[in-house]
């Protein structure tokens, strides 16, 4: 009887540990490279290819992600320069490779 109780407790511990590992691994895969664990207040000066907003979802911080040819930069969305860059990016006239 005692052996059975020890086996059941051991099995319960293994199940808990396995589920924690599985959940942690799945969360890391879901976050991918778009998770900002810190944000910069330094202005991005490289040409911007794309902009994404990352909502806060621990361990990720709320951030504006500027994608450039040099990589992705996590920026503080409260910074005035960030707001201005986002505004400029979305209001710039579309470029066309077709000429008349």
Biopython code that builds the backbone (N, CA, C, O; Angstrom):
import numpy as np
from Bio.PDB.StructureBuilder import StructureBuilder

atoms = [
    (1, "UNK", "N", (0.813, -1.190, 0.000)),
    (1, "UNK", "CA", (0.000, 0.000, 0.000)),
    (1, "UNK", "C", (0.863, 1.263, 0.000)),
    (1, "UNK", "O", (0.593, 2.210, -0.739)),
    (2, "UNK", "N", (1.897, 1.265, 0.831)),
    (2, "UNK", "CA", (2.821, 2.409, 0.911)),
    (2, "UNK", "C", (3.549, 2.612, -0.416)),
    (2, "UNK", "O", (3.739, 3.749, -0.847)),
    (3, "UNK", "N", (3.951, 1.544, -1.056)),
    (3, "UNK", "CA", (4.640, 1.625, -2.345)),
    (3, "UNK", "C", (3.729, 2.242, -3.398)),
    (3, "UNK", "O", (4.175, 3.045, -4.217)),
    (4, "UNK", "N", (2.474, 1.872, -3.375)),
    (4, "UNK", "CA", (1.516, 2.412, -4.332)),
    (4, "UNK", "C", (1.342, 3.923, -4.138)),
    (4, "UNK", "O", (1.254, 4.662, -5.119)),
    (5, "UNK", "N", (1.291, 4.382, -2.908)),
    (5, "UNK", "CA", (1.165, 5.801, -2.603)),
    (5, "UNK", "C", (2.398, 6.568, -3.087)),
    (5, "UNK", "O", (2.273, 7.660, -3.643)),
    (6, "UNK", "N", (3.585, 6.000, -2.876)),
    (6, "UNK", "CA", (4.826, 6.637, -3.333)),
    (6, "UNK", "C", (4.842, 6.718, -4.855)),
    (6, "UNK", "O", (5.243, 7.739, -5.413)),
    (7, "UNK", "N", (4.411, 5.658, -5.532)),
    (7, "UNK", "CA", (4.361, 5.656, -6.998)),
    (7, "UNK", "C", (3.387, 6.718, -7.511)),
    (7, "UNK", "O", (3.688, 7.409, -8.484)),
    (8, "UNK", "N", (2.237, 6.853, -6.877)),
    (8, "UNK", "CA", (1.243, 7.843, -7.303)),
    (8, "UNK", "C", (1.770, 9.270, -7.110)),
    (8, "UNK", "O", (1.558, 10.131, -7.964)),
    (9, "UNK", "N", (2.446, 9.515, -6.005)),
    (9, "UNK", "CA", (3.032, 10.836, -5.770)),
    (9, "UNK", "C", (4.125, 11.129, -6.796)),
    (9, "UNK", "O", (4.207, 12.236, -7.328)),
    (10, "UNK", "N", (4.946, 10.146, -7.064)),
    (10, "UNK", "CA", (6.017, 10.317, -8.055)),
    (10, "UNK", "C", (5.438, 10.606, -9.428)),
    (10, "UNK", "O", (5.928, 11.473, -10.151)),
    (11, "UNK", "N", (4.396, 9.876, -9.778)),
    (11, "UNK", "CA", (3.747, 10.095, -11.067)),
    (11, "UNK", "C", (3.153, 11.508, -11.142)),
    (11, "UNK", "O", (3.254, 12.176, -12.171)),
    (12, "UNK", "N", (2.538, 11.950, -10.053)),
    (12, "UNK", "CA", (1.968, 13.300, -10.020)),
    (12, "UNK", "C", (3.049, 14.358, -10.197)),
    (12, "UNK", "O", (2.842, 15.335, -10.917)),
    (13, "UNK", "N", (4.189, 14.179, -9.556)),
    (13, "UNK", "CA", (5.302, 15.126, -9.679)),
    (13, "UNK", "C", (5.812, 15.149, -11.110)),
    (13, "UNK", "O", (6.082, 16.222, -11.649)),
    (14, "UNK", "N", (5.948, 13.996, -11.729)),
    (14, "UNK", "CA", (6.422, 13.913, -13.115)),
    (14, "UNK", "C", (5.439, 14.621, -14.049)),
    (14, "UNK", "O", (5.860, 15.341, -14.955)),
    (15, "UNK", "N", (4.147, 14.427, -13.841)),
    (15, "UNK", "CA", (3.142, 15.080, -14.678)),
    (15, "UNK", "C", (3.215, 16.598, -14.534)),
    (15, "UNK", "O", (3.140, 17.312, -15.534)),
    (16, "UNK", "N", (3.360, 17.096, -13.325)),
    (16, "UNK", "CA", (3.445, 18.540, -13.097)),
    (16, "UNK", "C", (4.697, 19.115, -13.757)),
    (16, "UNK", "O", (4.623, 20.135, -14.442)),
    (17, "UNK", "N", (5.829, 18.478, -13.558)),
    (17, "UNK", "CA", (7.081, 18.964, -14.150)),
    (17, "UNK", "C", (6.993, 18.939, -15.669)),
    (17, "UNK", "O", (7.414, 19.889, -16.328)),
    (18, "UNK", "N", (6.455, 17.872, -16.228)),
    (18, "UNK", "CA", (6.319, 17.768, -17.678)),
    (18, "UNK", "C", (5.411, 18.859, -18.231)),
    (18, "UNK", "O", (5.715, 19.458, -19.263)),
    (19, "UNK", "N", (4.298, 19.121, -17.551)),
    (19, "UNK", "CA", (3.386, 20.150, -18.045)),
    (19, "UNK", "C", (4.001, 21.548, -17.956)),
    (19, "UNK", "O", (3.760, 22.384, -18.828)),
    (20, "UNK", "N", (4.787, 21.808, -16.919)),
    (20, "UNK", "CA", (5.471, 23.106, -16.797)),
    (20, "UNK", "C", (6.482, 23.274, -17.928)),
    (20, "UNK", "O", (6.545, 24.333, -18.553)),
    (21, "UNK", "N", (7.260, 22.248, -18.187)),
    (21, "UNK", "CA", (8.254, 22.313, -19.273)),
    (21, "UNK", "C", (7.558, 22.498, -20.614)),
    (21, "UNK", "O", (7.989, 23.313, -21.429)),
    (22, "UNK", "N", (6.497, 21.758, -20.845)),
    (22, "UNK", "CA", (5.777, 21.841, -22.115)),
    (22, "UNK", "C", (5.175, 23.235, -22.305)),
    (22, "UNK", "O", (5.270, 23.806, -23.391)),
    (23, "UNK", "N", (4.562, 23.781, -21.264)),
    (23, "UNK", "CA", (3.958, 25.109, -21.336)),
    (23, "UNK", "C", (5.010, 26.175, -21.589)),
    (23, "UNK", "O", (4.809, 27.059, -22.421)),
    (24, "UNK", "N", (6.128, 26.101, -20.881)),
    (24, "UNK", "CA", (7.207, 27.077, -21.055)),
    (24, "UNK", "C", (7.774, 27.009, -22.459)),
    (24, "UNK", "O", (8.000, 28.049, -23.079)),
    (25, "UNK", "N", (8.008, 25.824, -22.971)),
    (25, "UNK", "CA", (8.548, 25.652, -24.326)),
    (25, "UNK", "C", (7.564, 26.150, -25.360)),
    (25, "UNK", "O", (7.959, 26.830, -26.307)),
    (26, "UNK", "N", (6.296, 25.829, -25.203)),
    (26, "UNK", "CA", (5.279, 26.281, -26.153)),
    (26, "UNK", "C", (5.176, 27.795, -26.148)),
    (26, "UNK", "O", (5.014, 28.397, -27.209)),
    (27, "UNK", "N", (5.266, 28.430, -24.986)),
    (27, "UNK", "CA", (5.188, 29.888, -24.887)),
    (27, "UNK", "C", (6.368, 30.542, -25.579)),
    (27, "UNK", "O", (6.193, 31.552, -26.261)),
    (28, "UNK", "N", (7.561, 29.997, -25.422)),
    (28, "UNK", "CA", (8.739, 30.564, -26.085)),
    (28, "UNK", "C", (8.615, 30.456, -27.592)),
    (28, "UNK", "O", (8.991, 31.386, -28.305)),
    (29, "UNK", "N", (8.093, 29.337, -28.098)),
    (29, "UNK", "CA", (7.931, 29.172, -29.533)),
    (29, "UNK", "C", (6.893, 30.154, -30.061)),
    (29, "UNK", "O", (7.051, 30.695, -31.156)),
    (30, "UNK", "N", (5.841, 30.385, -29.299)),
    (30, "UNK", "CA", (4.782, 31.298, -29.722)),
    (30, "UNK", "C", (5.297, 32.735, -29.777)),
    (30, "UNK", "O", (4.919, 33.494, -30.669)),
    (31, "UNK", "N", (6.147, 33.108, -28.840)),
    (31, "UNK", "CA", (6.658, 34.472, -28.790)),
    (31, "UNK", "C", (7.570, 34.761, -29.967)),
    (31, "UNK", "O", (7.509, 35.841, -30.553)),
    (32, "UNK", "N", (8.403, 33.814, -30.310)),
    (32, "UNK", "CA", (9.314, 33.988, -31.419)),
    (32, "UNK", "C", (10.221, 35.183, -31.233)),
    (32, "UNK", "O", (10.559, 35.550, -30.108)),
    (33, "UNK", "N", (10.618, 35.796, -32.352)),
    (33, "UNK", "CA", (11.564, 36.905, -32.280)),
    (33, "UNK", "C", (10.872, 38.251, -32.070)),
    (33, "UNK", "O", (11.548, 39.277, -31.994)),
    (34, "UNK", "N", (9.551, 38.270, -31.974)),
    (34, "UNK", "CA", (8.828, 39.522, -31.809)),
    (34, "UNK", "C", (8.582, 39.889, -30.353)),
    (34, "UNK", "O", (7.791, 40.789, -30.070)),
    (35, "UNK", "N", (9.235, 39.219, -29.445)),
    (35, "UNK", "CA", (9.047, 39.518, -28.032)),
    (35, "UNK", "C", (10.091, 40.536, -27.591)),
    (35, "UNK", "O", (11.293, 40.305, -27.721)),
    (36, "UNK", "N", (9.622, 41.651, -27.074)),
    (36, "UNK", "CA", (10.512, 42.697, -26.584)),
    (36, "UNK", "C", (10.560, 42.634, -25.060)),
    (36, "UNK", "O", (9.587, 42.979, -24.389)),
    (37, "UNK", "N", (11.681, 42.196, -24.524)),
    (37, "UNK", "CA", (11.822, 42.147, -23.074)),
    (37, "UNK", "C", (12.396, 43.444, -22.533)),
    (37, "UNK", "O", (12.426, 43.655, -21.321)),
    (38, "UNK", "N", (12.850, 44.314, -23.424)),
    (38, "UNK", "CA", (13.264, 45.669, -23.067)),
    (38, "UNK", "C", (13.055, 46.547, -24.285)),
    (38, "UNK", "O", (13.099, 46.067, -25.418)),
    (39, "UNK", "N", (12.824, 47.838, -24.054)),
    (39, "UNK", "CA", (12.609, 48.774, -25.154)),
    (39, "UNK", "C", (13.646, 49.884, -25.085)),
    (39, "UNK", "O", (14.156, 50.227, -24.018)),
    (40, "UNK", "N", (13.938, 50.429, -26.250)),
    (40, "UNK", "CA", (14.936, 51.488, -26.353)),
    (40, "UNK", "C", (14.246, 52.841, -26.514)),
    (40, "UNK", "O", (13.146, 52.936, -27.059)),
    (41, "UNK", "N", (14.911, 53.874, -26.033)),
    (41, "UNK", "CA", (14.421, 55.235, -26.244)),
    (41, "UNK", "C", (15.263, 55.944, -27.301)),
    (41, "UNK", "O", (15.004, 57.101, -27.634)),
    (42, "UNK", "N", (16.274, 55.246, -27.830)),
    (42, "UNK", "CA", (17.145, 55.807, -28.855)),
    (42, "UNK", "C", (16.449, 55.764, -30.213)),
    (42, "UNK", "O", (15.895, 54.733, -30.595)),
    (43, "UNK", "N", (16.477, 56.870, -30.934)),
    (43, "UNK", "CA", (15.788, 56.955, -32.215)),
    (43, "UNK", "C", (16.407, 56.036, -33.255)),
    (43, "UNK", "O", (17.628, 55.943, -33.380)),
    (44, "UNK", "N", (15.543, 55.361, -33.996)),
    (44, "UNK", "CA", (15.972, 54.504, -35.104)),
    (44, "UNK", "C", (16.195, 55.416, -36.305)),
    (44, "UNK", "O", (15.299, 56.158, -36.706)),
    (45, "UNK", "N", (17.402, 55.354, -36.876)),
    (45, "UNK", "CA", (17.726, 56.222, -38.006)),
    (45, "UNK", "C", (17.826, 55.458, -39.322)),
    (45, "UNK", "O", (17.946, 56.069, -40.383)),
    (46, "UNK", "N", (17.777, 54.145, -39.264)),
    (46, "UNK", "CA", (17.816, 53.333, -40.485)),
    (46, "UNK", "C", (16.484, 53.417, -41.212)),
    (46, "UNK", "O", (15.452, 53.672, -40.591)),
    (47, "UNK", "N", (16.498, 53.202, -42.545)),
    (47, "UNK", "CA", (15.221, 53.179, -43.274)),
    (47, "UNK", "C", (14.320, 52.055, -42.740)),
    (47, "UNK", "O", (14.764, 50.921, -42.555)),
    (48, "UNK", "N", (13.064, 52.391, -42.502)),
    (48, "UNK", "CA", (12.121, 51.439, -41.912)),
    (48, "UNK", "C", (11.386, 50.691, -43.016)),
    (48, "UNK", "O", (10.818, 51.297, -43.925)),
    (49, "UNK", "N", (11.405, 49.366, -42.920)),
    (49, "UNK", "CA", (10.729, 48.500, -43.886)),
    (49, "UNK", "C", (9.300, 48.205, -43.431)),
    (49, "UNK", "O", (8.367, 48.196, -44.235)),
    (50, "UNK", "N", (9.149, 47.964, -42.135)),
    (50, "UNK", "CA", (7.837, 47.604, -41.596)),
    (50, "UNK", "C", (7.762, 48.026, -40.130)),
    (50, "UNK", "O", (8.784, 48.205, -39.468)),
    (51, "UNK", "N", (6.549, 48.179, -39.644)),
    (51, "UNK", "CA", (6.315, 48.540, -38.243)),
    (51, "UNK", "C", (5.233, 47.616, -37.689)),
    (51, "UNK", "O", (4.212, 47.367, -38.330)),
    (52, "UNK", "N", (5.486, 47.118, -36.487)),
    (52, "UNK", "CA", (4.489, 46.293, -35.792)),
    (52, "UNK", "C", (4.338, 46.790, -34.364)),
    (52, "UNK", "O", (5.293, 47.273, -33.755)),
    (53, "UNK", "N", (3.125, 46.664, -33.839)),
    (53, "UNK", "CA", (2.880, 46.994, -32.441)),
    (53, "UNK", "C", (2.800, 45.694, -31.674)),
    (53, "UNK", "O", (2.036, 44.798, -32.035)),
    (54, "UNK", "N", (3.583, 45.586, -30.619)),
    (54, "UNK", "CA", (3.584, 44.402, -29.765)),
    (54, "UNK", "C", (2.869, 44.766, -28.465)),
    (54, "UNK", "O", (3.375, 45.580, -27.693)),
    (55, "UNK", "N", (1.685, 44.166, -28.210)),
    (55, "UNK", "CA", (1.013, 44.454, -26.946)),
    (55, "UNK", "C", (1.751, 43.822, -25.776)),
    (55, "UNK", "O", (2.525, 42.882, -25.956)),
    (56, "UNK", "N", (1.514, 44.332, -24.600)),
    (56, "UNK", "CA", (2.163, 43.777, -23.415)),
    (56, "UNK", "C", (1.545, 42.426, -23.085)),
    (56, "UNK", "O", (0.326, 42.288, -22.983)),
    (57, "UNK", "N", (2.405, 41.447, -22.923)),
    (57, "UNK", "CA", (2.006, 40.095, -22.545)),
    (57, "UNK", "C", (3.235, 39.461, -21.921)),
    (57, "UNK", "O", (4.091, 38.930, -22.629)),
    (58, "UNK", "N", (3.326, 39.515, -20.585)),
    (58, "UNK", "CA", (4.550, 39.066, -19.913)),
    (58, "UNK", "C", (5.065, 37.732, -20.446)),
    (58, "UNK", "O", (4.287, 36.789, -20.595)),
    (59, "UNK", "N", (6.349, 37.637, -20.731)),
    (59, "UNK", "CA", (7.422, 38.543, -20.352)),
    (59, "UNK", "C", (7.659, 39.661, -21.355)),
    (59, "UNK", "O", (8.600, 40.438, -21.192)),
    (60, "UNK", "N", (6.828, 39.764, -22.392)),
    (60, "UNK", "CA", (7.028, 40.788, -23.419)),
    (60, "UNK", "C", (6.450, 42.125, -22.968)),
    (60, "UNK", "O", (5.405, 42.185, -22.320)),
    (61, "UNK", "N", (7.157, 43.194, -23.326)),
    (61, "UNK", "CA", (6.700, 44.547, -23.015)),
    (61, "UNK", "C", (5.934, 45.117, -24.200)),
    (61, "UNK", "O", (6.104, 44.666, -25.333)),
    (62, "UNK", "N", (5.094, 46.107, -23.935)),
    (62, "UNK", "CA", (4.436, 46.839, -25.007)),
    (62, "UNK", "C", (5.525, 47.591, -25.761)),
    (62, "UNK", "O", (6.343, 48.286, -25.158)),
    (63, "UNK", "N", (5.528, 47.447, -27.091)),
    (63, "UNK", "CA", (6.590, 48.069, -27.876)),
    (63, "UNK", "C", (6.136, 48.286, -29.315)),
    (63, "UNK", "O", (5.235, 47.616, -29.821)),
    (64, "UNK", "N", (6.792, 49.241, -29.946)),
    (64, "UNK", "CA", (6.687, 49.400, -31.389)),
    (64, "UNK", "C", (7.953, 48.757, -31.948)),
    (64, "UNK", "O", (9.066, 49.119, -31.568)),
    (65, "UNK", "N", (7.768, 47.798, -32.858)),
    (65, "UNK", "CA", (8.906, 47.096, -33.443)),
    (65, "UNK", "C", (9.150, 47.658, -34.830)),
    (65, "UNK", "O", (8.323, 47.519, -35.731)),
    (66, "UNK", "N", (10.307, 48.296, -34.985)),
    (66, "UNK", "CA", (10.713, 48.828, -36.281)),
    (66, "UNK", "C", (11.564, 47.775, -36.971)),
    (66, "UNK", "O", (12.593, 47.358, -36.439)),
    (67, "UNK", "N", (11.140, 47.343, -38.152)),
    (67, "UNK", "CA", (11.921, 46.387, -38.933)),
    (67, "UNK", "C", (12.735, 47.165, -39.968)),
    (67, "UNK", "O", (12.189, 47.933, -40.760)),
    (68, "UNK", "N", (14.053, 46.949, -39.944)),
    (68, "UNK", "CA", (14.958, 47.599, -40.899)),
    (68, "UNK", "C", (15.829, 46.515, -41.536)),
    (68, "UNK", "O", (15.767, 45.352, -41.136)),
    (69, "UNK", "N", (16.628, 46.888, -42.511)),
    (69, "UNK", "CA", (17.568, 45.934, -43.104)),
    (69, "UNK", "C", (18.619, 45.500, -42.085)),
    (69, "UNK", "O", (19.211, 44.431, -42.232)),
    (70, "UNK", "N", (18.861, 46.310, -41.057)),
    (70, "UNK", "CA", (19.843, 45.983, -40.028)),
    (70, "UNK", "C", (19.251, 45.113, -38.920)),
    (70, "UNK", "O", (19.987, 44.647, -38.051)),
    (71, "UNK", "N", (17.939, 44.887, -38.935)),
    (71, "UNK", "CA", (17.299, 44.066, -37.922)),
    (71, "UNK", "C", (16.068, 44.738, -37.350)),
    (71, "UNK", "O", (15.586, 45.743, -37.871)),
    (72, "UNK", "N", (15.571, 44.162, -36.268)),
    (72, "UNK", "CA", (14.388, 44.693, -35.615)),
    (72, "UNK", "C", (14.778, 45.444, -34.351)),
    (72, "UNK", "O", (15.676, 45.032, -33.616)),
    (73, "UNK", "N", (14.082, 46.561, -34.112)),
    (73, "UNK", "CA", (14.358, 47.393, -32.952)),
    (73, "UNK", "C", (13.075, 47.573, -32.149)),
    (73, "UNK", "O", (12.051, 48.002, -32.681)),
    (74, "UNK", "N", (13.141, 47.244, -30.877)),
    (74, "UNK", "CA", (12.010, 47.426, -29.965)),
    (74, "UNK", "C", (12.105, 48.824, -29.362)),
    (74, "UNK", "O", (13.087, 49.162, -28.701)),
    (75, "UNK", "N", (11.083, 49.622, -29.597)),
    (75, "UNK", "CA", (11.102, 51.008, -29.138)),
    (75, "UNK", "C", (9.919, 51.289, -28.226)),
    (75, "UNK", "O", (8.854, 50.683, -28.338)),
    (76, "UNK", "N", (10.146, 52.229, -27.319)),
    (76, "UNK", "CA", (9.126, 52.635, -26.358)),
    (76, "UNK", "C", (8.038, 53.416, -27.083)),
    (76, "UNK", "O", (8.321, 54.479, -27.636)),
    (77, "UNK", "N", (6.793, 52.918, -27.098)),
    (77, "UNK", "CA", (5.731, 53.603, -27.840)),
    (77, "UNK", "C", (5.320, 54.946, -27.250)),
    (77, "UNK", "O", (4.579, 55.691, -27.891)),
    (78, "UNK", "N", (5.778, 55.273, -26.052)),
    (78, "UNK", "CA", (5.438, 56.570, -25.439)),
    (78, "UNK", "C", (6.352, 57.691, -25.917)),
    (78, "UNK", "O", (6.052, 58.862, -25.685)),
    (79, "UNK", "N", (7.453, 57.365, -26.574)),
    (79, "UNK", "CA", (8.391, 58.376, -27.056)),
    (79, "UNK", "C", (7.774, 59.152, -28.230)),
    (79, "UNK", "O", (7.163, 58.562, -29.121)),
    (80, "UNK", "N", (7.939, 60.464, -28.218)),
    (80, "UNK", "CA", (7.381, 61.305, -29.285)),
    (80, "UNK", "C", (7.960, 60.944, -30.650)),
    (80, "UNK", "O", (7.230, 60.923, -31.641)),
    (81, "UNK", "N", (9.252, 60.660, -30.715)),
    (81, "UNK", "CA", (9.859, 60.317, -32.000)),
    (81, "UNK", "C", (9.266, 59.025, -32.564)),
    (81, "UNK", "O", (9.156, 58.875, -33.781)),
    (82, "UNK", "N", (8.883, 58.093, -31.690)),
    (82, "UNK", "CA", (8.281, 56.832, -32.137)),
    (82, "UNK", "C", (6.916, 57.126, -32.765)),
    (82, "UNK", "O", (6.599, 56.619, -33.841)),
    (83, "UNK", "N", (6.125, 57.938, -32.093)),
    (83, "UNK", "CA", (4.804, 58.308, -32.614)),
    (83, "UNK", "C", (4.937, 58.985, -33.976)),
    (83, "UNK", "O", (4.156, 58.725, -34.892)),
    (84, "UNK", "N", (5.935, 59.855, -34.093)),
    (84, "UNK", "CA", (6.156, 60.576, -35.354)),
    (84, "UNK", "C", (6.581, 59.620, -36.473)),
    (84, "UNK", "O", (6.100, 59.739, -37.600)),
    (85, "UNK", "N", (7.479, 58.674, -36.172)),
    (85, "UNK", "CA", (7.930, 57.696, -37.181)),
    (85, "UNK", "C", (6.765, 56.834, -37.653)),
    (85, "UNK", "O", (6.638, 56.558, -38.846)),
    (86, "UNK", "N", (5.916, 56.409, -36.724)),
    (86, "UNK", "CA", (4.761, 55.584, -37.085)),
    (86, "UNK", "C", (3.827, 56.385, -37.985)),
    (86, "UNK", "O", (3.347, 55.878, -38.999)),
    (87, "UNK", "N", (3.573, 57.637, -37.612)),
    (87, "UNK", "CA", (2.708, 58.512, -38.409)),
    (87, "UNK", "C", (3.277, 58.704, -39.814)),
    (87, "UNK", "O", (2.549, 58.600, -40.802)),
    (88, "UNK", "N", (4.579, 58.984, -39.901)),
    (88, "UNK", "CA", (5.231, 59.172, -41.201)),
    (88, "UNK", "C", (5.169, 57.905, -42.044)),
    (88, "UNK", "O", (4.917, 57.959, -43.248)),
    (89, "UNK", "N", (5.399, 56.769, -41.401)),
    (89, "UNK", "CA", (5.418, 55.497, -42.141)),
    (89, "UNK", "C", (4.062, 55.205, -42.769)),
    (89, "UNK", "O", (3.991, 54.768, -43.918)),
    (90, "UNK", "N", (2.986, 55.444, -42.022)),
    (90, "UNK", "CA", (1.662, 55.095, -42.517)),
    (90, "UNK", "C", (1.007, 56.176, -43.357)),
    (90, "UNK", "O", (-0.043, 55.935, -43.953)),
    (91, "UNK", "N", (1.600, 57.363, -43.420)),
    (91, "UNK", "CA", (1.024, 58.424, -44.253)),
    (91, "UNK", "C", (1.873, 58.723, -45.482)),
    (91, "UNK", "O", (1.508, 59.578, -46.289)),
    (92, "UNK", "N", (2.999, 58.032, -45.637)),
    (92, "UNK", "CA", (3.821, 58.292, -46.823)),
    (92, "UNK", "C", (3.109, 57.772, -48.061)),
    (92, "UNK", "O", (2.421, 56.753, -47.998)),
    (93, "UNK", "N", (3.268, 58.471, -49.203)),
    (93, "UNK", "CA", (2.608, 58.055, -50.417)),
    (93, "UNK", "C", (3.175, 56.715, -50.884)),
    (93, "UNK", "O", (4.373, 56.473, -50.734)),
    (94, "UNK", "N", (2.334, 55.835, -51.450)),
    (94, "UNK", "CA", (2.836, 54.546, -51.925)),
    (94, "UNK", "C", (3.812, 54.725, -53.063)),
    (94, "UNK", "O", (3.647, 55.615, -53.898)),
    (95, "UNK", "N", (4.828, 53.885, -53.102)),
    (95, "UNK", "CA", (5.812, 53.941, -54.171)),
    (95, "UNK", "C", (5.415, 52.936, -55.233)),
    (95, "UNK", "O", (4.917, 51.854, -54.921)),
    (96, "UNK", "N", (5.630, 53.284, -56.456)),
    (96, "UNK", "CA", (5.272, 52.403, -57.576)),
    (96, "UNK", "C", (6.468, 52.234, -58.475)),
    (96, "UNK", "O", (7.197, 53.190, -58.740)),
    (97, "UNK", "N", (6.674, 51.018, -58.947)),
    (97, "UNK", "CA", (7.781, 50.754, -59.876)),
    (97, "UNK", "C", (7.330, 50.877, -61.319)),
    (97, "UNK", "O", (8.133, 50.707, -62.237)),
    (98, "UNK", "N", (6.052, 51.171, -61.530)),
    (98, "UNK", "CA", (5.526, 51.309, -62.892)),
    (98, "UNK", "C", (5.653, 52.769, -63.304)),
    (98, "UNK", "O", (5.188, 53.670, -62.605)),
    (99, "UNK", "N", (6.287, 52.984, -64.444)),
    (99, "UNK", "CA", (6.427, 54.350, -64.935)),
    (99, "UNK", "C", (5.618, 54.517, -66.225)),
    (99, "UNK", "O", (5.403, 53.564, -66.974)),
    (100, "UNK", "N", (5.181, 55.743, -66.458)),
    (100, "UNK", "CA", (4.376, 56.035, -67.663)),
    (100, "UNK", "C", (5.215, 56.236, -68.861)),
    (100, "UNK", "O", (4.692, 56.488, -69.946)),
]
sb = StructureBuilder()
sb.init_structure("model")
sb.init_model(0)
sb.init_chain("A")
sb.init_seg("    ")
for serial, (resi, resn, name, xyz) in enumerate(atoms, 1):
    if name == "N":
        sb.init_residue(resn, " ", resi, " ")
    sb.init_atom(name, np.array(xyz, "f"), 0.0, 1.0, " ", f" {name:<3s}", serial, name[0])
structure = sb.get_structure()
